[in-house]
């Protein structure tokens, strides 16, 4: 028999993945061009050419034994961490060194490393709905307790009054994801300042340390000159988790990093523990080739004009059909209000038109659905007549 904890995780396995698999099934029946799969946040924009060049150079020029071997530290190559720190400092006016950087197996690996580092059984982790559903599993991995802040469906900025009420002496961490999956919303600087002030006050009230974990895989994917605050500037106990999955279109390569600033409470212990957690979780170290690749490509970005065109076309197309949604400022998701209370029933109705979308309950926000528009432009254009047919079932 499998572990009791895993039984629940299997039973609640990702609706996103299930929908993606359904897309593959339907493509086999109707042809991929006739299936409109908006389920998975898998970048469809190719990695910058510099990534290919870097891989070739490394394979041709570096000692293969060293290139593919273990790193001296579980935190990653020292020169790579120094390069990452320098890049972050140049962009955000920070003062990090290689000691503040832990290379990770993507943002997901980084979140698991830092939660393993911080959580004791029963410690509480706060997340603002809607949020990436895997946060629940990551917290549960280390016997933490997930505390949800209900969604503010007016503009999807966090409900700070509820947040203040739900912080307790057991609160150990708060996870923030901006630009947000699934809404595409960027949390404003005003929101971040107020959040930081609440957390500072609660730390003093309870005599505890509350860590703010900023999950940032979508930082580079912003539109219309939106500004994404760098959270270490606003709250000392901030730890940043970053991924190159979206910024360089490398989701399958699993490469990212944690920033653990010196200002973090017990920073040296946290840095040392994160290094050990990387090993004992079985990662050992982040993929060595990819560490070297991203170090060569720190100034590169994917061309987000492709996503922006998809965003504009899908947003306006759905609005014209009668659907309600806010225009995303970042990431590559559109969060749409279901025309019926049971959004899962709406998702089933959409499947009749070979449209695959993910229920908002997967993100702790029922009554909405998520569309990932990191698909071909042709998929967007060809899906709109089908969305119009779907709309007639509800708005005719």
Kinemage of the C-alpha trace (Angstrom):
@kinemage 1
@onewidth
@group {chain A} dominant
@subgroup {mainchain}
@vectorlist {calphas} color= white
{ca unk a 1} P 0.000 0.000 0.000
{ca unk a 2} L 1.196 3.500 -0.769
{ca unk a 3} L 1.711 6.066 1.990
{ca unk a 4} L -1.446 7.633 3.441
{ca unk a 5} L -0.184 11.100 2.585
{ca unk a 6} L 0.304 10.032 -1.046
{ca unk a 7} L -3.237 8.651 -1.267
{ca unk a 8} L -4.622 12.163 -0.879
{ca unk a 9} L -2.075 13.595 -3.288
{ca unk a 10} L -2.928 10.993 -5.926
{ca unk a 11} L -6.666 11.565 -5.419
{ca unk a 12} L -6.177 15.305 -5.853
{ca unk a 13} L -3.629 15.004 -8.645
{ca unk a 14} L -3.304 17.962 -10.930
{ca unk a 15} L -6.351 18.814 -13.005
{ca unk a 16} L -3.951 20.724 -15.245
{ca unk a 17} L -2.014 17.592 -16.165
{ca unk a 18} L -5.224 15.601 -16.555
{ca unk a 19} L -6.552 18.173 -19.022
{ca unk a 20} L -3.239 18.167 -20.903
{ca unk a 21} L -3.469 14.388 -21.273
{ca unk a 22} L -7.054 14.768 -22.478
{ca unk a 23} L -5.752 17.169 -25.115
{ca unk a 24} L -3.378 14.514 -26.408
{ca unk a 25} L -6.250 12.035 -26.573
{ca unk a 26} L -8.498 14.416 -28.497
{ca unk a 27} L -5.665 15.361 -30.856
{ca unk a 28} L -5.347 11.688 -31.770
{ca unk a 29} L -9.033 11.612 -32.697
{ca unk a 30} L -9.655 15.010 -34.324
{ca unk a 31} L -6.155 16.147 -35.263
{ca unk a 32} L -4.002 18.528 -33.227
{ca unk a 33} L -5.053 21.500 -35.360
{ca unk a 34} L -8.684 20.967 -34.299
{ca unk a 35} L -8.013 20.845 -30.557
{ca unk a 36} L -7.673 24.111 -28.625
{ca unk a 37} L -5.629 23.161 -25.611
{ca unk a 38} L -5.203 25.999 -23.103
{ca unk a 39} L -4.414 23.709 -20.182
{ca unk a 40} L -0.666 23.724 -19.579
{ca unk a 41} L 1.732 26.637 -19.046
{ca unk a 42} L 4.308 25.153 -21.393
{ca unk a 43} L 6.134 27.963 -23.265
{ca unk a 44} L 5.702 27.794 -27.036
{ca unk a 45} L 8.224 30.557 -27.786
{ca unk a 46} L 11.646 29.045 -28.527
{ca unk a 47} L 14.641 29.714 -26.313
{ca unk a 48} L 16.881 32.571 -27.472
{ca unk a 49} L 19.513 31.581 -30.017
{ca unk a 50} L 22.148 32.395 -27.392
{ca unk a 51} L 21.029 29.336 -25.416
{ca unk a 52} L 21.815 26.998 -28.309
{ca unk a 53} L 25.141 28.737 -28.865
{ca unk a 54} L 26.043 28.455 -25.174
{ca unk a 55} L 25.264 24.728 -25.109
{ca unk a 56} L 27.392 24.084 -28.186
{ca unk a 57} L 30.304 26.125 -26.819
{ca unk a 58} L 30.218 24.370 -23.478
{ca unk a 59} L 30.083 20.910 -25.038
{ca unk a 60} L 32.887 21.739 -27.464
{ca unk a 61} L 35.195 23.645 -25.132
{ca unk a 62} L 34.718 22.507 -21.528
{ca unk a 63} L 36.241 19.435 -19.914
{ca unk a 64} L 33.359 16.923 -20.098
{ca unk a 65} L 34.277 15.278 -16.800
{ca unk a 66} L 34.091 18.606 -14.982
{ca unk a 67} L 31.083 19.848 -16.963
{ca unk a 68} L 28.933 16.839 -16.137
{ca unk a 69} L 30.257 16.118 -12.654
{ca unk a 70} L 29.029 17.062 -9.214
{ca unk a 71} L 29.541 20.646 -8.076
{ca unk a 72} L 31.820 21.268 -5.086
{ca unk a 73} L 28.878 22.723 -3.190
{ca unk a 74} L 25.316 21.454 -3.334
{ca unk a 75} L 24.383 25.105 -3.844
{ca unk a 76} L 25.982 25.078 -7.284
{ca unk a 77} L 29.055 26.356 -9.086
{ca unk a 78} L 30.610 29.316 -7.256
{ca unk a 79} L 31.250 31.245 -10.481
{ca unk a 80} L 27.668 30.727 -11.654
{ca unk a 81} L 26.255 31.898 -8.332
{ca unk a 82} L 28.532 34.944 -8.431
{ca unk a 83} L 27.359 35.751 -11.962
{ca unk a 84} L 23.702 35.419 -10.944
{ca unk a 85} L 24.254 37.682 -7.924
{ca unk a 86} L 25.976 40.299 -10.097
{ca unk a 87} L 23.121 40.201 -12.606
{ca unk a 88} L 20.463 40.623 -9.919
{ca unk a 89} L 22.420 43.457 -8.301
{ca unk a 90} L 22.717 45.262 -11.617
{ca unk a 91} L 19.002 45.036 -12.278
{ca unk a 92} L 17.574 45.757 -8.842
{ca unk a 93} L 20.231 47.698 -6.952
{ca unk a 94} L 20.779 44.896 -4.438
{ca unk a 95} L 24.091 43.782 -2.904
{ca unk a 96} L 24.108 39.989 -3.084
{ca unk a 97} L 27.143 37.725 -3.370
{ca unk a 98} L 27.506 34.101 -4.383
{ca unk a 99} L 26.816 33.161 -0.740
{ca unk a 100} L 23.279 34.493 -1.135
{ca unk a 101} L 22.517 32.276 -4.147
{ca unk a 102} L 21.506 28.605 -4.212
{ca unk a 103} L 21.094 27.113 -7.679
{ca unk a 104} L 17.959 24.975 -7.778
{ca unk a 105} L 16.082 22.448 -9.875
{ca unk a 106} L 13.685 25.097 -11.167
{ca unk a 107} L 11.379 27.214 -9.024
{ca unk a 108} L 9.513 24.123 -7.814
{ca unk a 109} L 12.744 22.577 -6.561
{ca unk a 110} L 13.663 25.887 -4.957
{ca unk a 111} L 10.346 26.127 -3.110
{ca unk a 112} L 10.745 22.588 -1.816
{ca unk a 113} L 14.283 23.346 -0.672
{ca unk a 114} L 13.293 26.457 1.255
{ca unk a 115} L 10.173 24.912 2.783
{ca unk a 116} L 12.243 21.885 3.845
{ca unk a 117} L 14.707 24.346 5.355
{ca unk a 118} L 12.131 26.372 7.288
{ca unk a 119} L 9.147 24.253 8.290
{ca unk a 120} L 8.553 22.297 11.451
{ca unk a 121} L 5.461 20.063 11.598
{ca unk a 122} L 2.381 22.205 12.186
{ca unk a 123} L 3.958 25.446 10.958
{ca unk a 124} L 1.573 27.500 8.853
{ca unk a 125} L 2.192 28.723 5.302
{ca unk a 126} L -0.079 31.438 3.930
{ca unk a 127} L -0.980 31.708 0.240
{ca unk a 128} L -3.267 34.191 -1.507
{ca unk a 129} L -5.995 32.606 -3.616
{ca unk a 130} L -5.951 32.104 -6.467
{ca unk a 131} L -2.563 30.420 -6.271
{ca unk a 132} L -0.620 27.613 -7.965
{ca unk a 133} L -2.182 24.485 -6.492
{ca unk a 134} L 1.113 22.658 -6.007
{ca unk a 135} L 1.849 24.995 -3.075
{ca unk a 136} L -0.474 22.768 -1.063
{ca unk a 137} L 1.551 19.662 -1.861
{ca unk a 138} L 4.882 21.387 -1.273
{ca unk a 139} L 3.698 22.542 2.154
{ca unk a 140} L 2.261 19.138 2.974
{ca unk a 141} L 5.562 17.500 2.013
{ca unk a 142} L 7.074 18.935 5.210
{ca unk a 143} L 3.977 18.554 7.415
{ca unk a 144} L 3.153 22.241 7.196
{ca unk a 145} L -0.391 23.618 7.223
{ca unk a 146} L -1.633 25.657 4.259
{ca unk a 147} L -3.682 28.725 5.212
{ca unk a 148} L -5.582 30.315 2.340
{ca unk a 149} L -6.553 33.954 1.961
{ca unk a 150} L -9.786 34.108 -0.018
{ca unk a 151} L -9.681 35.724 -3.468
{ca unk a 152} L -10.440 39.348 -4.139
{ca unk a 153} L -12.275 38.899 -7.426
{ca unk a 154} L -12.573 42.641 -8.038
{ca unk a 155} L -8.937 43.046 -9.104
{ca unk a 156} L -7.167 39.965 -7.644
{ca unk a 157} L -4.848 42.017 -5.442
{ca unk a 158} L -4.419 40.217 -2.073
{ca unk a 159} L -7.013 40.731 0.660
{ca unk a 160} L -4.755 42.335 3.234
{ca unk a 161} L -7.408 42.720 5.947
{ca unk a 162} L -8.031 38.954 5.940
{ca unk a 163} L -4.285 38.357 5.690
{ca unk a 164} L -3.665 40.366 8.845
{ca unk a 165} L -6.329 38.412 10.716
{ca unk a 166} L -4.996 34.992 9.682
{ca unk a 167} L -1.365 35.479 10.700
{ca unk a 168} L -0.785 33.546 13.937
{ca unk a 169} L 2.194 32.614 16.126
{ca unk a 170} L 2.400 29.457 13.980
{ca unk a 171} L 2.825 31.393 10.720
{ca unk a 172} L 6.269 30.564 9.357
{ca unk a 173} L 6.049 31.591 5.720
{ca unk a 174} L 3.965 33.558 3.240
{ca unk a 175} L 4.150 32.704 -0.475
{ca unk a 176} L 3.680 35.479 -3.013
{ca unk a 177} L 3.514 34.840 -6.769
{ca unk a 178} L 3.648 37.944 -8.952
{ca unk a 179} L 3.066 38.097 -11.896
{ca unk a 180} L 0.479 35.640 -10.768
{ca unk a 181} L -0.462 32.197 -11.977
{ca unk a 182} L -3.404 31.920 -12.755
{ca unk a 183} L -4.565 35.565 -13.081
{ca unk a 184} L -1.639 37.334 -14.727
{ca unk a 185} L -2.021 40.094 -12.128
{ca unk a 186} L 1.044 41.989 -10.912
{ca unk a 187} L 0.860 42.897 -7.223
{ca unk a 188} L 1.253 46.648 -6.888
{ca unk a 189} L 4.008 48.348 -4.921
{ca unk a 190} L 1.326 49.703 -2.578
{ca unk a 191} L 0.127 46.147 -1.928
{ca unk a 192} L 3.682 44.964 -1.231
{ca unk a 193} L 4.424 47.868 1.130
{ca unk a 194} L 1.244 47.244 3.124
{ca unk a 195} L 1.892 43.501 3.219
{ca unk a 196} L 5.423 44.080 4.507
{ca unk a 197} L 4.170 46.452 7.195
{ca unk a 198} L 1.620 43.890 8.392
{ca unk a 199} L 4.268 41.158 8.562
{ca unk a 200} L 6.746 43.403 10.400
{ca unk a 201} L 4.088 44.258 12.973
{ca unk a 202} L 3.100 40.619 13.438
{ca unk a 203} L 6.720 39.559 13.918
{ca unk a 204} L 7.051 42.099 16.711
{ca unk a 205} L 3.700 41.115 18.216
{ca unk a 206} L 4.463 37.386 18.311
{ca unk a 207} L 8.243 37.522 18.684
{ca unk a 208} L 8.617 35.209 15.690
{ca unk a 209} L 10.239 35.275 12.263
{ca unk a 210} L 7.866 35.170 9.310
{ca unk a 211} L 9.527 34.521 5.952
{ca unk a 212} L 8.151 35.986 2.740
{ca unk a 213} L 8.822 33.616 -0.167
{ca unk a 214} L 8.568 35.331 -3.545
{ca unk a 215} L 7.923 32.757 -6.293
{ca unk a 216} L 9.041 34.487 -9.500
{ca unk a 217} L 9.011 32.283 -12.605
{ca unk a 218} L 7.060 34.935 -14.540
{ca unk a 219} L 9.033 38.042 -13.543
{ca unk a 220} L 10.253 38.722 -17.090
{ca unk a 221} L 6.846 38.194 -18.723
{ca unk a 222} L 5.163 41.578 -18.269
{ca unk a 223} L 3.301 43.827 -20.690
{ca unk a 224} L 2.460 47.505 -21.125
{ca unk a 225} L 5.506 48.587 -19.068
{ca unk a 226} L 4.150 47.006 -15.883
{ca unk a 227} L 6.569 47.201 -12.926
{ca unk a 228} L 7.185 44.127 -10.762
{ca unk a 229} L 8.570 45.179 -7.345
{ca unk a 230} L 11.656 43.275 -6.122
{ca unk a 231} L 10.478 42.184 -2.715
{ca unk a 232} L 13.769 42.065 -0.806
{ca unk a 233} L 13.683 45.878 -0.855
{ca unk a 234} L 10.482 46.002 1.177
{ca unk a 235} L 10.851 43.269 3.795
{ca unk a 236} L 14.055 41.908 5.331
{ca unk a 237} L 12.863 38.331 5.752
{ca unk a 238} L 12.301 37.840 2.016
{ca unk a 239} L 13.574 34.830 0.066
{ca unk a 240} L 13.261 34.843 -3.726
{ca unk a 241} L 12.715 31.742 -5.848
{ca unk a 242} L 13.396 32.183 -9.558
{ca unk a 243} L 13.202 29.945 -12.613
{ca unk a 244} L 14.489 30.196 -16.172
{ca unk a 245} L 11.589 28.027 -17.366
{ca unk a 246} L 9.669 30.985 -18.757
{ca unk a 247} L 12.271 33.739 -19.165
{ca unk a 248} L 14.467 31.522 -21.362
{ca unk a 249} L 11.794 28.968 -22.383
{ca unk a 250} L 13.607 26.117 -20.612
{ca unk a 251} L 10.868 24.430 -18.554
{ca unk a 252} L 12.148 20.907 -19.071
{ca unk a 253} L 15.729 21.760 -18.142
{ca unk a 254} L 14.744 22.474 -14.517
{ca unk a 255} L 17.085 25.310 -13.630
{ca unk a 256} L 16.577 28.253 -11.281
{ca unk a 257} L 17.869 29.712 -8.046
{ca unk a 258} L 17.037 30.925 -4.553
{ca unk a 259} L 18.150 34.278 -3.187
{ca unk a 260} L 18.671 34.190 0.595
{ca unk a 261} L 19.748 37.723 1.591
{ca unk a 262} L 22.009 38.474 4.545
{ca unk a 263} L 19.120 40.476 6.015
{ca unk a 264} L 17.078 37.295 6.484
{ca unk a 265} L 16.868 36.170 10.115
{ca unk a 266} L 19.560 33.556 10.838
{ca unk a 267} L 20.691 33.937 7.218
{ca unk a 268} L 23.877 31.897 7.543
{ca unk a 269} L 21.968 28.978 9.059
{ca unk a 270} L 19.246 29.275 6.417
{ca unk a 271} L 21.848 29.333 3.622
{ca unk a 272} L 23.657 26.299 5.062
{ca unk a 273} L 20.399 24.405 5.583
{ca unk a 274} L 19.236 25.144 2.037
{ca unk a 275} L 22.515 23.739 0.755
{ca unk a 276} L 21.964 20.538 2.745
{ca unk a 277} L 18.267 20.369 1.812
{ca unk a 278} L 19.289 20.420 -1.856
{ca unk a 279} L 21.288 17.239 -1.225
{ca unk a 280} L 18.941 15.314 1.012
{ca unk a 281} L 15.876 15.983 -1.137
{ca unk a 282} L 17.711 14.044 -3.826
{ca unk a 283} L 18.499 16.954 -6.133
{ca unk a 284} L 22.188 16.799 -5.040
{ca unk a 285} L 22.843 19.890 -7.153
{ca unk a 286} L 21.059 21.751 -9.926
{ca unk a 287} L 21.842 20.415 -13.435
{ca unk a 288} L 25.456 21.369 -14.079
{ca unk a 289} L 25.276 21.952 -17.828
{ca unk a 290} L 22.255 24.194 -17.400
{ca unk a 291} L 23.941 26.167 -14.624
{ca unk a 292} L 26.734 27.015 -17.067
{ca unk a 293} L 24.247 27.750 -19.863
{ca unk a 294} L 22.198 30.284 -17.911
{ca unk a 295} L 25.370 31.959 -16.635
{ca unk a 296} L 26.225 32.682 -20.278
{ca unk a 297} L 22.680 33.925 -21.002
{ca unk a 298} L 21.884 36.196 -18.048
{ca unk a 299} L 21.149 39.127 -20.350
{ca unk a 300} L 18.878 37.135 -22.660
{ca unk a 301} L 15.080 36.945 -22.750
{ca unk a 302} L 12.496 35.202 -24.869
{ca unk a 303} L 10.542 37.360 -27.290
{ca unk a 304} L 7.349 38.047 -25.359
{ca unk a 305} L 5.773 39.910 -28.276
{ca unk a 306} L 4.368 36.496 -29.280
{ca unk a 307} L 2.644 36.138 -25.926
{ca unk a 308} L 1.482 39.741 -26.028
{ca unk a 309} L -0.217 39.249 -29.395
{ca unk a 310} L -1.925 36.139 -28.052
{ca unk a 311} L -2.958 38.028 -24.913
{ca unk a 312} L -4.552 40.870 -26.863
{ca unk a 313} L -6.308 38.601 -29.349
{ca unk a 314} L -7.683 36.144 -26.806
{ca unk a 315} L -8.695 38.793 -24.265
{ca unk a 316} L -10.617 40.914 -26.760
{ca unk a 317} L -12.033 37.850 -28.513
{ca unk a 318} L -13.475 36.422 -25.307
{ca unk a 319} L -14.830 39.787 -24.210
{ca unk a 320} L -16.632 40.089 -27.547
{ca unk a 321} L -18.158 36.650 -26.921
{ca unk a 322} L -19.578 37.932 -23.629
{ca unk a 323} L -17.124 36.377 -21.175
{ca unk a 324} L -15.857 38.342 -18.166
{ca unk a 325} L -12.135 38.564 -17.379
{ca unk a 326} L -9.522 41.061 -16.294
{ca unk a 327} L -6.687 41.878 -18.660
{ca unk a 328} L -3.481 40.222 -17.443
{ca unk a 329} L -0.416 42.394 -16.872
{ca unk a 330} L 2.024 39.499 -16.878
{ca unk a 331} L 2.627 35.744 -17.254
{ca unk a 332} L 0.657 33.987 -20.011
{ca unk a 333} L -2.672 33.190 -18.390
{ca unk a 334} L -6.179 34.563 -18.684
{ca unk a 335} L -8.509 34.013 -15.720
{ca unk a 336} L -12.108 33.990 -16.931
{ca unk a 337} L -15.294 34.087 -14.876
{ca unk a 338} L -17.386 31.004 -15.496
{ca unk a 339} L -20.886 31.841 -16.770
{ca unk a 340} L -22.227 29.256 -14.306
{ca unk a 341} L -21.382 28.737 -10.651
{ca unk a 342} L -19.980 25.249 -11.245
{ca unk a 343} L -16.924 26.025 -13.361
{ca unk a 344} L -16.130 22.335 -13.717
{ca unk a 345} L -19.394 21.908 -15.607
{ca unk a 346} L -18.350 24.821 -17.818
{ca unk a 347} L -15.026 23.095 -18.514
{ca unk a 348} L -16.927 19.966 -19.528
{ca unk a 349} L -19.150 22.014 -21.832
{ca unk a 350} L -16.072 23.546 -23.456
{ca unk a 351} L -14.723 20.075 -24.245
{ca unk a 352} L -17.637 19.556 -26.637
{ca unk a 353} L -15.921 22.152 -28.816
{ca unk a 354} L -12.459 20.643 -28.219
{ca unk a 355} L -11.591 23.574 -25.952
{ca unk a 356} L -9.536 22.541 -22.935
{ca unk a 357} L -9.436 24.887 -19.949
{ca unk a 358} L -8.627 24.385 -16.267
{ca unk a 359} L -11.154 24.879 -13.429
{ca unk a 360} L -10.415 27.660 -10.956
{ca unk a 361} L -10.936 25.307 -8.027
{ca unk a 362} L -7.478 23.930 -8.896
{ca unk a 363} L -6.219 27.350 -7.795
{ca unk a 364} L -8.506 27.698 -4.739
{ca unk a 365} L -10.808 30.008 -6.689
{ca unk a 366} L -13.976 28.223 -7.865
{ca unk a 367} L -16.235 29.983 -10.319
{ca unk a 368} L -13.366 30.836 -12.682
{ca unk a 369} L -11.331 29.024 -15.327
{ca unk a 370} L -7.739 29.457 -16.453
{ca unk a 371} L -6.565 29.632 -20.046
{ca unk a 372} L -2.848 29.364 -20.801
{ca unk a 373} L -2.264 31.389 -23.964
{ca unk a 374} L 1.312 30.174 -24.508
{ca unk a 375} L 0.078 28.451 -27.667
{ca unk a 376} L 0.391 29.194 -31.359
{ca unk a 377} L -1.342 32.299 -32.649
{ca unk a 378} L -3.269 30.079 -35.058
{ca unk a 379} L -4.678 28.163 -32.087
{ca unk a 380} L -5.941 31.438 -30.598
{ca unk a 381} L -7.513 32.622 -33.861
{ca unk a 382} L -9.063 29.273 -34.730
{ca unk a 383} L -10.473 28.796 -31.234
{ca unk a 384} L -12.482 32.027 -31.187
{ca unk a 385} L -15.350 30.763 -33.413
{ca unk a 386} L -15.600 27.751 -31.097
{ca unk a 387} L -15.682 30.029 -28.046
{ca unk a 388} L -18.475 31.955 -29.748
{ca unk a 389} L -20.431 28.718 -30.193
{ca unk a 390} L -19.798 27.873 -26.545
{ca unk a 391} L -20.952 31.350 -25.498
{ca unk a 392} L -24.306 30.882 -27.217
{ca unk a 393} L -25.094 28.122 -24.721
{ca unk a 394} L -24.971 30.712 -21.936
{ca unk a 395} L -25.561 34.164 -23.380
{ca unk a 396} L -28.033 33.558 -26.218
